[in-house]
């Protein structure tokens, strides 16, 4: 991660936590594009999930869903960890029907963060 992207990502995630979703989304989209330009699919995908979280909070769930589809495609093309693909496929499938879409996005995002240091960690869906 570059200093720019690392700092920007951290600031944007703080904005998410403090409810400044529009500001966070703008920053995260920029970071995502940076990572895509550098062919860093995993980093771009994580930023994409944060953008999806902001989009849901802003009431644009359809945009969040489209972004999750793109992230899954990017992870598939990059041949990233099968467990990551499983978690993203779960998110793709459950996002249209879940009453708490942000909760599911955060669950998968947290799992993908953990998967980096625990590559054999199994993905468990949220309980019904």
C-alpha positions as a Markdown table, in Angstrom:
| # | Residue | x | y | z |
|---|---|---|---|---|
| 1 | Unk | 0.0 | 0.0 | 0.0 |
| 2 | Unk | 1.3 | 3.4 | -0.8 |
| 3 | Unk | 1.4 | 6.2 | 1.8 |
| 4 | Unk | -1.3 | 8.1 | -0.2 |
| 5 | Unk | -3.6 | 5.2 | -0.4 |
| 6 | Unk | -3.0 | 4.0 | 3.1 |
| 7 | Unk | -3.7 | 7.4 | 4.7 |
| 8 | Unk | -6.7 | 8.1 | 2.4 |
| 9 | Unk | -8.2 | 4.8 | 3.1 |
| 10 | Unk | -7.9 | 5.3 | 6.9 |
| 11 | Unk | -9.4 | 8.7 | 6.7 |
| 12 | Unk | -12.2 | 7.5 | 4.6 |
| 13 | Unk | -12.9 | 4.6 | 7.0 |
| 14 | Unk | -13.1 | 7.1 | 9.8 |
| 15 | Unk | -15.6 | 9.1 | 7.8 |
| 16 | Unk | -17.7 | 6.0 | 7.4 |
| 17 | Unk | -17.6 | 5.4 | 11.2 |
| 18 | Unk | -18.6 | 9.0 | 11.8 |
| 19 | Unk | -21.5 | 9.0 | 9.4 |
| 20 | Unk | -19.9 | 11.2 | 6.7 |
| 21 | Unk | -20.8 | 8.7 | 4.0 |
| 22 | Unk | -20.7 | 11.0 | 0.9 |
| 23 | Unk | -17.2 | 12.3 | 1.8 |
| 24 | Unk | -16.1 | 8.7 | 2.5 |
| 25 | Unk | -17.5 | 7.5 | -0.8 |
| 26 | Unk | -15.6 | 10.1 | -2.9 |
| 27 | Unk | -12.3 | 9.3 | -1.2 |
| 28 | Unk | -12.8 | 5.6 | -1.4 |
| 29 | Unk | -13.7 | 5.7 | -5.1 |
| 30 | Unk | -10.5 | 7.5 | -5.7 |
| 31 | Unk | -8.5 | 5.0 | -3.7 |
| 32 | Unk | -10.2 | 2.1 | -5.5 |
| 33 | Unk | -9.4 | 3.6 | -8.9 |
| 34 | Unk | -5.7 | 4.0 | -7.8 |
| 35 | Unk | -5.5 | 0.3 | -6.9 |
| 36 | Unk | -7.2 | -0.8 | -10.1 |
| 37 | Unk | -4.7 | 1.2 | -12.1 |
| 38 | Unk | -1.9 | -0.5 | -10.3 |
| 39 | Unk | -3.5 | -4.0 | -10.8 |
| 40 | Unk | -4.0 | -4.5 | -7.1 |
| 41 | Unk | -7.3 | -6.3 | -7.1 |
| 42 | Unk | -7.4 | -7.2 | -3.5 |
| 43 | Unk | -6.8 | -3.7 | -2.3 |
| 44 | Unk | -9.3 | -2.3 | -4.9 |
| 45 | Unk | -11.9 | -4.9 | -3.7 |
| 46 | Unk | -11.6 | -3.9 | -0.1 |
| 47 | Unk | -12.0 | -0.3 | -1.0 |
| 48 | Unk | -14.9 | -1.3 | -3.2 |
| 49 | Unk | -16.6 | -3.0 | -0.2 |
| 50 | Unk | -16.2 | 0.2 | 1.8 |
| 51 | Unk | -17.7 | 2.2 | -1.1 |
| 52 | Unk | -20.6 | -0.3 | -1.1 |
| 53 | Unk | -21.1 | 0.3 | 2.6 |
| 54 | Unk | -21.2 | 4.1 | 2.0 |
| 55 | Unk | -23.6 | 3.6 | -0.9 |
| 56 | Unk | -26.0 | 1.6 | 1.2 |
| 57 | Unk | -25.9 | 4.3 | 3.9 |
| 58 | Unk | -26.7 | 6.9 | 1.2 |
| 59 | Unk | -29.7 | 4.8 | 0.0 |
| 60 | Unk | -28.2 | 3.6 | -3.2 |
| 61 | Unk | -28.3 | -0.1 | -2.6 |
| 62 | Unk | -28.5 | -0.9 | -6.3 |
| 63 | Unk | -25.1 | 0.8 | -6.8 |
| 64 | Unk | -23.7 | -1.2 | -3.9 |
| 65 | Unk | -24.9 | -4.4 | -5.4 |
| 66 | Unk | -23.4 | -3.6 | -8.8 |
| 67 | Unk | -20.1 | -2.8 | -7.1 |
| 68 | Unk | -20.1 | -6.1 | -5.2 |
| 69 | Unk | -20.6 | -7.9 | -8.5 |
| 70 | Unk | -17.6 | -6.1 | -10.0 |
| 71 | Unk | -15.4 | -6.8 | -7.0 |
| 72 | Unk | -16.3 | -10.5 | -7.2 |
| 73 | Unk | -15.4 | -10.5 | -10.9 |
| 74 | Unk | -12.1 | -8.8 | -10.2 |
| 75 | Unk | -11.2 | -11.2 | -7.4 |
| 76 | Unk | -12.1 | -14.1 | -9.7 |
| 77 | Unk | -9.9 | -12.8 | -12.6 |
| 78 | Unk | -7.0 | -12.2 | -10.2 |
| 79 | Unk | -7.4 | -15.8 | -8.9 |
| 80 | Unk | -7.5 | -14.7 | -5.3 |
| 81 | Unk | -8.1 | -17.0 | -2.4 |
| 82 | Unk | -11.1 | -19.3 | -3.0 |
| 83 | Unk | -12.4 | -18.5 | 0.5 |
| 84 | Unk | -12.5 | -14.8 | -0.4 |
| 85 | Unk | -14.5 | -15.7 | -3.5 |
| 86 | Unk | -16.9 | -17.7 | -1.3 |
| 87 | Unk | -17.4 | -14.7 | 1.0 |
| 88 | Unk | -18.0 | -12.4 | -1.9 |
| 89 | Unk | -20.4 | -14.8 | -3.6 |
| 90 | Unk | -22.3 | -15.0 | -0.3 |
| 91 | Unk | -22.5 | -11.2 | -0.2 |
| 92 | Unk | -23.6 | -11.0 | -3.8 |
| 93 | Unk | -26.4 | -13.6 | -3.2 |
| 94 | Unk | -27.7 | -12.2 | 0.1 |
| 95 | Unk | -27.4 | -8.5 | -0.5 |
| 96 | Unk | -30.7 | -8.2 | -2.5 |
| 97 | Unk | -32.8 | -9.7 | 0.2 |
| 98 | Unk | -31.2 | -8.9 | 3.5 |
| 99 | Unk | -32.9 | -6.4 | 5.8 |
| 100 | Unk | -29.4 | -5.3 | 7.0 |
| 101 | Unk | -27.2 | -4.9 | 3.9 |
| 102 | Unk | -24.5 | -2.8 | 5.7 |
| 103 | Unk | -24.2 | -5.4 | 8.4 |
| 104 | Unk | -23.5 | -8.1 | 5.7 |
| 105 | Unk | -21.1 | -5.9 | 3.8 |
| 106 | Unk | -19.1 | -5.2 | 7.0 |
| 107 | Unk | -19.2 | -8.9 | 8.0 |
| 108 | Unk | -17.6 | -9.9 | 4.6 |
| 109 | Unk | -15.2 | -6.9 | 4.7 |
| 110 | Unk | -14.0 | -8.0 | 8.2 |
| 111 | Unk | -13.6 | -11.6 | 7.1 |
| 112 | Unk | -11.5 | -10.5 | 4.1 |
| 113 | Unk | -9.3 | -8.4 | 6.4 |
| 114 | Unk | -8.7 | -11.4 | 8.6 |
| 115 | Unk | -8.2 | -13.7 | 5.7 |
| 116 | Unk | -5.0 | -11.8 | 4.8 |
| 117 | Unk | -3.3 | -13.0 | 8.0 |
| 118 | Unk | -5.2 | -16.2 | 8.4 |
| 119 | Unk | -5.4 | -17.7 | 4.8 |
| 120 | Unk | -7.1 | -20.9 | 5.9 |
| 121 | Unk | -9.9 | -19.2 | 7.9 |
| 122 | Unk | -13.3 | -20.6 | 6.9 |
| 123 | Unk | -16.0 | -18.2 | 6.0 |
| 124 | Unk | -19.1 | -18.4 | 8.1 |
| 125 | Unk | -22.3 | -16.6 | 6.9 |
| 126 | Unk | -24.2 | -14.6 | 9.4 |
| 127 | Unk | -26.9 | -16.5 | 11.4 |
| 128 | Unk | -30.4 | -16.0 | 10.0 |
